[in-house]
Amino acid sequence: MTGRHLRDHPERGSGTVLAAGLALVVITAMAMMLLLAQSAVMASRAAAAADLAALAGADALRGLTSGAPCDVAAEVAARHDAVLTGCTEGSGQTVEVRTELTSRTMLGPASGHARAGPPP
């Protein structure tokens, strides 16, 4: 009786397999979305750290605050959990900086780039 019952319904249990497969796809998609959202937040933090460091460096270059421009920029970047990876004092009292966050995502480090100074 059991063998005949299975032959009459060969697709028995396929709904469970399909539901499990669909759940796996949904969970994978959600994990990827969370990973991308985390990367976007980290990139925003790195850009903000670069902006603030460049502004502080430009203020030091213009003499509004004390200290060497790149040292001031590095200090401000460090307060925002970032490391200054590049600092250039340009012409026209501008400061250009590159930052990288100390915390990393699974997609790699988040970096920022900014230039500050008086308008051209």
Secondary structure, 3 states (H helix, E strand, C coil): CHHHHHHHCCCCCHHHHHHHHHHHHHHHHHHHHHHHHHHHHHHHHHHHHHHHHHHHHHHHHHCCCCCCHHHHHHHHHHHCCEEEEEEEEECCCEEEEEEEEEEEECCEEEEEEEEECCCC
